[in-house]
């Protein structure tokens, strides 16, 4: 974190990034773009954790960021494996085309 930048600036940036991620999840139909938007939302949460950890001089925020990054890495590995498997069977990763998989 840069010295002299207030915490509310980081929180504002995080809110903008999170909103961009939500818009990406709700409007896009490509599964890879949806995963990228989810990662953007997770990184915006990480930014808030680090900003408040810096403000309160605590390491708890960095610990939470570590766990969020571990969960995000697992999500990407499993999600991309699912996308590859679906693409091999359906020849498309369009989310609307996958509605036929519903029970």
Buried (B, 14 or more C-beta within 10 A) or exposed (E): EEEEEEBEEBBEBBEEBBEBBBEBBEEBEBBEBBBBBBBBBBBBBBBBBBBBBBBEEEEEBEEBBEEBEEEBEEBBEEBEEEBEEBEEEEEEBEEEBBEEEEE
